[in-house]
Amino acid sequence: MTDFGPVDDHADSGDETTYNALRLPGAKRGDDGSRSSKVEVLTSQVSFSSTGREWATVSGEGLHVYSLDEDMIFDPISLTEAITPGAVESRLSNGDYSMALRMAVHLNEFALVKQVLEEIPYASIEHVVRSIGREHLERLMQFIAKVMDGSPHIEFYLQWCLQLLQTHGLHMDKHRGSFMRAFRAMHKIVQTRHDELKTICNENRYTLDFIEDQSRLTHTQQ
């Protein structure tokens, strides 16, 4: 019992020690003066990814990266001391393209993966894609989309995309949640390059039509 009646009727908390810590005139609850607050961090810049699934911020505490996907953490697959850039180049020189590509994906270095992809002959793409394990598909699709964005070898990388879909399409469809982000990135760059080529081809067609019409007019006047 207190001056204001039973503790259970007036206290919001079951902690009697906190309630009776400090009595204030007219107050129904005790106050021991303790306070808790969250730390405030000053943020200077915030950026969001094109997919909307990741965002990063720069603050006085450093760089913070947040993602809805757990695979954003760098975690090389089966990385051993034998997997080195030198070993990858050795495999390439010996014509072992499948192993070279898998090792490059293990190292997760963009420049190395790009080098391996562009040194694989066009005729060997189908065989290399068939040898790629399912655990590497999502990462390989991300690399292909990134390389294709700035590469002039459009037909070459379209063949990679086609073979990936034809060979592993059923598996991707069954596990679409795991491959959706990579598929959207690949589809976006393919659509972008298609629109660029469409504009160029239309301009060339109209130019050729104009030249042909001028040629006909010249022959008619003669």
Secondary structure, DSSP 8 states (H G I E B T S, - for coil): -BTTB-HHHH-SSS-HHHHTS---TT-SS-------------EEEEEE-TTSSEEEEEETTEEEEEES-GGGS---TT--TT--HHHHHHHHHTT-HHHHHHHHHHHT-HHHHHHHHHHS-GGGHHHHHHHS-GGGHHHHHHHHHHHHHT-S-HHHHHHHHHHHHHHHHHHHHHTHHHHHHHHHHHHHHHHHHHHHHHHHHHHHHHHHHHHHHHHHHHHHH-
